[in-house]
Amino acid sequence: VGLLASSSAGDMRTQATLLLLGCACQCAALRATAFHKPTSFHATRAVEVRLSVAPPEAPDVESVQELRSPEELRKGIAKFYDSSSGIWERVWGEHMHHGYYNDNEKKNHQEAQVDMINEALKWAGADDNPPKSVLDVGCGIGGSSRVIARKYGNTGAGITLSPVQAGRAQALSDAAGLGDALQFQVADALDMPFEDNSFDLIWSMESGEHMPDKRQFISELSRVCKPGGRIIVVAWCHRDLLPGETQLLPREERLLRRINRAYYLPRWCSVADYAKLASDFGLEQIRTDDWTDRVKRFWPAVILSAFRPNSLLGLFRSGFTTIRGALVMPLMIRGQRRGLVKFGLMTAVKPESRVEAAARQASA
């Protein structure tokens, strides 16, 4: 997998073919562990030995953000999702994010994805003050927007850098009878085409990872949120730094950079960084949480489904970028098991004046 993170298209198919069986075996072992099923020591050990063989790690180098300009990242992200969204819709369904699992709970990954939306809304307190207007930042093909609209009866907008995703999100919403309530468009989350104070709820499910300027990202979320409105950010983060640490360990940086090259990600941040930025912009009622344990069963389940014959055919047809992204998934599992990769949540409320609060309560 390490080789694939930096391979050229010319040798991708050969290397991918050699690694598919190993990746599938690894995920089967991980899935068995997640469900607490006994797996023989010899079988598990054999998988670990086969897949631990990797080229020597390269010396510490610049971050991906320093290697790719913001414009290169925007183009790369759009291309990645234009080429991969079709296959991921077939494998994942309409939700292109991770699923939520309680301890020992058995359900398919599509049910878990819907549960993730509902549990995040509940955790953030959105159920206590249902929004009338919602912005889905990094909307994918609109899965979250449709679940939220059905739940609260709100109107909403969704933005993505991918024209393919925006078109598919609108088509699926139209077909679901939500075309009048939900509108999707291509837009940059760091420079959104909306007026100040436009939405009651700002929802960002696994899109913050792609933002090269996290400060500008939180600034824009805050700008378009109405006073009294709520922001919810759910994102893959790196671990919080320990007291006395100023940066991650070199080996941790190297692992994240290998992931970044495949997924067009800039430098990662921690959930504590998101909370600090929210405070910097005057947001209130800031809370964070770590749901890494709630999503750890999702990666093995999805990878195994991606390696089914029909999915494999679609994967190879989708091209180099998608294949590389799929085969770097085990690196995410490795980071998670090392305690480096965290699934973080942050919510905050935009303060309102007494006059604004009184007007809102009067209209409720």
N, C-alpha and C positions, 0 to 999 in steps of 0.2 A: 504494500500500500504506500509505503514511503517513496518508492520509485515512481508510482503513478502520480504522486502529488506534483512532480516536476517533469513528467514525461512529455515528449512531443507526440503529435497525432500519429506520426509514422509508425511508432512501435506500440501505441496504446492497445490496439486490439489483441496483439500477441500476449502482452503482459496481463491484460485483463482476463483472457481466457485461462492463463495459468493460475491466476489468483482467485477466480470465482469459487472454485470448490473449497479452497481453504477458508475464504471469508464465510461461506455458508456453514461450514463446520464450526467455525468460531462462534457464529451467532446462535447455532443450535445449542452449543454448550452454555452460552450466556443466558439463553432463554430458559433452559432447564434450571440454571442456578436461580434465575429470577422467580421461578415458580416453586423453588425449593424442592425440585425433583432430584433424586440421586443420580449423579453422573459418575461413571467409573473414574478412578484416579488416573488410570492409564490412558483412557480416551481423552480426558481433559488435558492431561499433561502433554499428550501428543499434539493436540491442537495448539497449545501455548508455545511449544517448541517450534513447530512449523512456521507459525506466524510471527515469532519473535525475531526471526532472521531478517535483518535489515541492513542496509549499507551504513557505514559509520556516519554519525550525525555531523553535518557540516558545521564549520565554525560559526559563532554568533554573527549575524548579519543585520542589516537594517530591517526595520519593520516593513510590512506590506504597505502601510500607509505612505512610507517614505519611498517605496519603490513604484507605487502607482499614484498618479495625481487624482484628485477628486473627479475630474472629468473621465479619466480612464476607468475609475471604479464605477461611475454611473453607466458608462457604455458596457462594461463587463457584466455588471449586474443585470442590465436589461437583456443582454445576449444570453446570459446563463438561464434566466427564467423564460425567455422566449423559446429557447430550445428544449428546456426540461419540464415545463409545466404540464404538457400533454401526458408524458409518461408518469409524472408524479400524481396527476389526477387519476390515472388508471390504477396506480398502486395505492395511493393514500386516500383517494376520494376528493371531495371538494375542499377539504381543510388541509392546508400545507403547513401544519405546525404539529407539535407533539401532543400526546395524550396524557390524561390524568388517571392514575391508578391508586386505589386504596390498597392496603396490605392484603395480599393473597386474593384480590378481587380478579375474577376472570371475565373478560369482555374483549370484543374485537377492537382493533386500534381505531376504527372510525367512531365507535361509541365513546372511546376514551378521548378522542379529539373534541367531540361535542361537550363532554364532561369538563374538559379543560376550560372551555369558554365559560360555562355556567359556574364552575367553581371559582374562577378568577373574578368574575363579576360579583359573586357572593362575598368572597374574601375582601374585595375592595369596598364593599358597601353600596354598590350601584343598585342593588335590589331595594335598598331603603329609600332611594330617591330616583325612581326610574327616569332615564333621560328621554327627551323629546327629539333630540337631534344628536347624531353620532358621527364622528369621523374615524374611519378605519385607515390608519397610516401603515402602508405596506400591506395592502388588502389581499394580495394573492388573487385568487379567482372568486373572492367575495364570500367565502364560507362563513367567516365570523360575522360579517355584516348581516347575512340572512338570518342566522341564529338569533342575533341580538334584536333585529327588526321583528321577528316573530314573537320574541319574548316580551318586548316592551311596546310594540306598535309604533316605533319611532320612524322618522325619516333619517336618511343618512347619505354620506358620500364616502367613497373609497379612492385612494390614490396608490399607484404603483409606477415603477420605472419601466415596466414591461408592457408594450402595446398588446401583446398576445394575452397577457393576464387581464388587462382592462377590458378587452373585448369579450373574453370568455366570462368574466365576472358579470358583465351587463347582460349577456345572453342567458346565463343561468338564472339571474335574478328576474329577467323578463319572463322566462319560462315558469318560474315559481310564483308569478303573479305579484312580484315586488318591484317591477320596473318603474312604477310611478314613485315609489318611496325611496329607492336607492339609485344613485348615480355614480359611475366609476370613470376615472380619467387617468391619463398619464401625467404625473407631476412629481416634483422633487420634494421630499419631506423637509429638506433644509431651506426651501424657498417656496412655501405653499401658496397657491392662488386663491386664498380665502381671506375675507375681511377679519379684522380683530374681533374677538368675542363672538364667534360664530356657532359653537357647538357645546352642548351640555356634557358630552362624554367624548374624550379623546382616547381611542383604543389603539394600542400598538402591540401586536402579538408577533414576536420573533422578527421584528424588522429593525430594531435598534442596533443589532449586530452589524448591519450594513452601513451605518452612518459614520462617515469619516470624521465628522465634527460633532461630538456628543453634546457639547455646550450649545451649539446652534440648534441641534435637534430638540433639546429640552426647551430652548427659547421659543422655537416655533410652536411646539405643543402648547406651551403656556399662552402664547399670543392668541391663538385661534380658539382657546377654551374660554367659555363664558365665565364671568365672575360667579362663583358658587358651583361651577362645574368641576368635573373630576377627570383626572388623567390616570390611565392605567398602562404601565409599560411591563411587558413580560418578555424576557430576553435571556439568551445564553450569555453568561458573564464569566470572567475568571474569578478565582477565589479572592476574598478580601485579603489585603496585605496584613501581615502580622505586625505587632508593635515593633518599631525599629526598622522594618523593611521599607525600602523606597521603590522597589520594583520586584517583579517576579524573578524566580531563579532562571538562569540561562537555559537549562533544559526545558523548563516550562515555556519560555519564550519560543524556543525552537519548535516545540510541538504545535503551539498555536499558529505559528507562521506557516507550517505545512498545511494546516487546515485552511488558513487564509488564502493560500495560493489557489486552492481548488474552488472555494466558495466566494471569491472576490470580497473578502472582508478586510477592513482596516484593523488597526490595533484595538484589542478588546479593552473593556473596563469592568469594574466590579459593580455589584448592586449598591455598595456603599458610595461609589462615585456617582451613580444616578441620583441617590438621595441627596448628596451634597449639591449637585447641580440644581435639583428641585428647590432646595433651600436658598441657593444663590439667587434664584429668580422669584423669590418671595412666596412660593407655594407653601401651603400649610397642611396639617394633618398627614404628614408624610409617614408612610409605613413601608417596610420591606419584608420579604420572606424568601426562603430558600426551599424550592420544591424539587430539588434534584432527585430525592428518593421517590417522588411521585411520578417521575417520568422515565426512570431508568429501564423499565421494561419495554419502552416504546421502540428504541433503536433496534434491538434484536428482532422484534416482531416485524418491523417494516423492512429490514434488510432481507430477512428470509422471504418475505412476499415479493421483494424486488428480484430475487433470484429464481422465481418460478419461470417456466419456459416462455410463457406469453410476455411476461414482464421483461425478460432478458432480451427477447427479440426487439421490443420497443426501445429498450435501453441502448442497444447497439445502433439502431436506426437513428436515434436522437443525436448521436455524434460525440465527439471527443470531450466537450465541456461537461456534458451530462454524465458520461461514463466516469470521468475523473471525480466528479462530485460524489457519485454513488459509491465508488470504491475508497473514498477517504472517510466514509462514515465510521469505520472501525476506529479511526483516530479519535473521533469524538467519544466513543466508548472508553478508549484508553484514558483520555483526559478526565473523564467523569470518574473512573475508578481510582485515579490518582488523587482525586480531590481538587483538581485544578479547574475543571469545567463545571460550572454551576448553572442551574436553571433558576434565575432570580426574578422576583416581582417587586415592583415599586408602584405605589399609588400616592396621589396627592390631590389637594383641592385648591383651586384658585380662589383667593380671598375676595370677598365682596364688601362693599360699604354697607352701612346701616340702611341707607336709602334703597340700595339695590336688594338687600335682603328683605326689606319690608315689601317692596314691589313684587318680588318673586313669591313670597308667602301669600300675598293678596290675590295673585293670579292662579295659585295652585288649586 
